[in-house]
Amino acid sequence: MKNTTRQGGSPASIQREKHKEALQCFLMIGTQIIGFLVLSVYPIIWTFRWAFYAYDGIAANTRFIGLQNFISMFTVDLTYWRTWANTLLYAALKIPIELCLAMILALMLNRRLRGSHFFRAVFYLPNIISVAVVGLIFTNMFGYFGWVNGTLLKIGAVREGVDWFAGRGTAFAVLVTGGVWSTFGINVMYFMAALAGISEDIYESARLDGASGFTAFRKITVPMIAPVLQIILLLSLVGTLGVNEFILTSTNGAPGGQTLSVMAYLTRQFVPGFMAAGAKPRLGYGCAMSVVTTVIFAVVALAYDKVSKKMPSV
Amino acid sequence: MKKRLLIENIFIYLFLGVIFVITAFPLVYTVASSFKTNMEIMAEPARVFPAAPTLENYVTVWTDPAFNAGLMGLNSLYYTLANVLIAVVTASMGGYVFARGRFPFKRLIFGCFISLMFIKVGNIGIYATFQVLGLLRLDRSLPALILLNVFGVPIVNVYLVRGYVSTIPRAVDEAAKIDGCDFFGIYCRVILPMLKPILATVAILTFQWSWNDYIMPTIFTMTNPKQQTLIVGLMALKSGGGAASSWNLMLAGSAIALIPVVAAYACAGKYFVSGLAAGAVKE
């Protein structure tokens, strides 16, 4: 009895304590609940609503037009889909290079040679740098009067400087180089974490059975890291398809919008500070495009999840 | 066998060395070029290190009215420190509440917060945020953006702290309860002091993204150039007219923008890395 009074043993006081705890919980995460409703949910509702309107911020021009925004983005104005094509091309070039490179480096560093901590730390360095600054640095280095052209001319690889941002192919080469440079390090970290989970004994017994080198890699390493590999792929996919700031600060779509990713396109069309000066954005139309984009991203994540679950059984 | 291993290792070091050079080069080039005149940058692009190093660019960016690195640096600093403070407070409370709290709709609320990571309407939603700010009679400014971040849901950080709190034995809470602490008291007196390592990670990650943040500060300082952060000012200089004539200033500005983050990484690299899982979810 002595003990229970101290701990609030009577049913009424337990009840009171429970209420107090719940109240304190809500107070402690109060800002987050308010912020979630006002700054996350409300913008989503706002976007989905105006997608069905002709709306440019001026009340007199605003009217309900049903599915018209969606119809015109699927039939008349195909710019949006061209930016998707750019985005997919960028991803198709960048992801394989980046992941293969990261995998090879992780396998090498996993041997715990002298200095592997140092290499790992340096490889991760580009990841912590502002993507905007990365865009600026690569614009400078690949500029017409930049280091790359200067060096190519010096060693006689080209007769005259390459105008990197004047052609779609060369502009993509710059983007993929910069993109891989800035994010391969994080994948090295992921792969190393995955490899660290494989016990050395497995390789040992495989060696006794006569399997080593590439066979061991294919039969042991790949299956063992498959679950992590799926996560790495998904992260890389979502991150690469959503590329925005890096495009804006490097090619900014040059030449003529041919390297704009979908996110960079939407930002340049509708976000204050990135739009052309004095532009009157068709916000309703932008909302429709944002809705479609959101759905596509959700579908990609879901589809990927479904497909990758089946992969091991194939 | 031994000889083969040696050859293998030489090959590996060679490959690592090449990637090392490629990784470090753009940064070395940027810092080296920030000591060149614009003339040298344009005329001798293949030469990495300056023929006649000059501090002129740094003097210019520090005093130039058009690109005031001193003021921008201060803006970056106060935006960053405010966000770090906010993140540490909200993430530690959120993590603690979702790990230990007992209250109605706990799982539902947490599930909603998590689903935020997957449903994003992108930057066009900013117009809805402007509406909310308008109702509160607030102008777009850096302080207004910081206020929005107070109400943000730092879900990745909350998730990190929640995981960390779950590793603390419940006996610790019970002991504090017997000593008369209530739920909030346990957080203040017992749990919070134990969260230092994970909060260091939260602080470092927030420091990094805030300092590097580009889109939101651009939107919120658009009409107010005096509040521009370093990154925003740099990119404004790049997209403005006459960009080609000021590469020296842009590279000096970039070097200044790189220093704090790289220095933090050099000193506290392990916190960057222990937060990797967090960065992953965020991407």
Interface residues (C-beta under 8 A of the other chain):
Chain A: R6 Q7 E17 K18 K20 E21 A22 Q24 C25 F26 M28 I29 T31 Q32 I33 I34 G35 F36 V38 L39 S40 Y42 P43 I44 W46 T47 F48 G57 L101 I104 L105 M108 L109 R111 L113 F119 A121 V122 F123 Y124 L125 P126 N127 I128 I129 S130 V131 A132 V133 V134 L136 I137 F138 T139 N140 M141 G143 F145 G146 W147 N149 G150 T151 L153 K154 W181 G185 I186 M189 Y190 A193 I231 L235 V238 G239 N244 E245 T249 N252 M263 L266 T267 F270 V271 P272 G273 F274 L283 G286 C287 S290 V291 T293 T294 F297 A298 A301
Chain B: N9 I12 Y13 F15 L16 I19 F20 I22 T23 A24 P26 L27 Y29 T30 S33 I41 M42 E44 P45 A46 R47 V48 T90 M93 G94 Y96 V97 F98 G101 R102 F103 P104 K106 I109 C112 F113 L116 F118 I119 K120 V121 G122 N123 I124 G125 I126 Y127 A128 T129 Q131 V132 L148 V150 F151 G152 V153 V158 K177 I178 D182 F183 F184 Y187 Q208 W211 N212 Y214 I215 T218 I219 M222 I231 L234 M235 K238 S239 A244 W247 M250 L251 S254 A257 L258 V261 V262 Y265 G269 F272 V273 L276 G279 A280 E283
